[in-house]
Amino acid sequence: MGVQRLIVGISGASGCVYGLRLLEVLRNLNVETHLVVTRAAEKILESEVGLEIWEVRKLASQWYEVDDLSAPIASGSFSTMGMVVAPCSMKTLAGIAYGYSENLLLRAADVALKEGRRLILVPRETPLSSIHLENMLKLARMGVVILPASPAYYHKPKTIEDLVDYVVGKILDCLGLEHKLYRRWGEDKF
Ligand SMILES: Cc1cc2nc3c(=O)[nH]c(=O)nc-3n(C[C@H](O)[C@H](O)[C@H](O)COP(=O)(O)O)c2cc1C
């Protein structure tokens, strides 16, 4: 297999740290990342972690403006392993569920779906309304992985980073990428 290439979307939900850590880890694993960040996410990145968009873009191999619908990732002919949206807002999740591809993140997810590629969404929202749950069920039935940002506690996390790495590790598990981001149940040590 040639270069491993993945699209990473960061939408405007709390928990942008999941997307940031994912980009960092993928870079260490030599996975080529193609990043698209929504406008709402840009603001949350600034308020939650104090990063400006140009600083976030530096973590990716390639980045695109969210309104650039002629970017390579808008086409199924651009081959990728799939896409991860971390974190995924309920608005973006609804847009994907209904094929409403009004920005590049939504279009790239729509492409992943139509091409039968891996699509992993990481919602953070809580509690969830019946609208959110129905949208998630619709997507799960289409083969989308709904991977809530719900860290476990059996690996005895001590820091926020440990909690974030658990969720990022679960994303990598779904992508079939090996890692040592969290201690698995039954493993004494890393
Ligand atoms: C500080 C902050 C935190 C937010 N957290 C969430 C969240 O966790 N989940 C969510 O669905 N929306 C959240 N929102 C609302 C979304 O940002 C809003 O619905 C936005 O339109 C989403 O746009 P996007 O999906 O294009 O990024 C939050 C908004 C702000 C300002």
The ligand as a MOL file (V3000), in Angstrom:
LIG
                    3D

  0  0  0     0  0            999 V3000
M  V30 BEGIN CTAB
M  V30 COUNTS 31 33 0 0 0
M  V30 BEGIN ATOM
M  V30 1 C -17.8120 27.2770 23.3340 0
M  V30 2 C -18.7850 26.5010 22.4840 0
M  V30 3 C -18.9010 25.1440 22.6780 0
M  V30 4 C -19.7850 24.3960 21.9030 0
M  V30 5 N -19.8530 23.0630 22.1030 0
M  V30 6 C -20.6650 22.3020 21.3330 0
M  V30 7 C -20.6860 20.8900 21.4920 0
M  V30 8 O -19.9730 20.3060 22.3020 0
M  V30 9 N -21.4960 20.1790 20.6600 0
M  V30 10 C -22.2620 20.7880 19.7000 0
M  V30 11 O -22.9550 20.0750 18.9820 0
M  V30 12 N -22.2710 22.1210 19.5360 0
M  V30 13 C -21.4910 22.9070 20.3210 0
M  V30 14 N -21.4690 24.2740 20.1490 0
M  V30 15 C -22.3620 24.8730 19.1450 0
M  V30 16 C -21.7700 24.7970 17.7410 0
M  V30 17 O -20.5110 25.4660 17.7090 0
M  V30 18 C -22.7360 25.4330 16.7200 0
M  V30 19 O -23.8750 24.6400 16.5840 0
M  V30 20 C -22.0940 25.6530 15.3690 0
M  V30 21 O -23.0420 26.2020 14.4930 0
M  V30 22 C -21.5430 24.3780 14.7830 0
M  V30 23 O -21.0450 24.6450 13.4990 0
M  V30 24 P -20.1390 23.6200 12.6990 0
M  V30 25 O -20.7790 22.2880 12.8280 0
M  V30 26 O -20.1470 24.1270 11.3030 0
M  V30 27 O -18.7820 23.6680 13.2990 0
M  V30 28 C -20.5920 25.0310 20.9210 0
M  V30 29 C -20.4580 26.4090 20.7280 0
M  V30 30 C -19.5700 27.1390 21.4980 0
M  V30 31 C -19.4500 28.6280 21.2650 0
M  V30 END ATOM
M  V30 BEGIN BOND
M  V30 1 1 1 2
M  V30 2 1 2 3
M  V30 3 2 2 30
M  V30 4 2 3 4
M  V30 5 1 4 5
M  V30 6 1 4 28
M  V30 7 2 5 6
M  V30 8 1 6 7
M  V30 9 1 6 13
M  V30 10 2 7 8
M  V30 11 1 7 9
M  V30 12 1 9 10
M  V30 13 2 10 11
M  V30 14 1 10 12
M  V30 15 2 12 13
M  V30 16 1 13 14
M  V30 17 1 14 15
M  V30 18 1 14 28
M  V30 19 1 15 16
M  V30 20 1 16 17
M  V30 21 1 16 18
M  V30 22 1 18 19
M  V30 23 1 18 20
M  V30 24 1 20 21
M  V30 25 1 20 22
M  V30 26 1 22 23
M  V30 27 1 23 24
M  V30 28 2 24 25
M  V30 29 1 24 26
M  V30 30 1 24 27
M  V30 31 2 28 29
M  V30 32 1 29 30
M  V30 33 1 30 31
M  V30 END BOND
M  V30 END CTAB
M  END
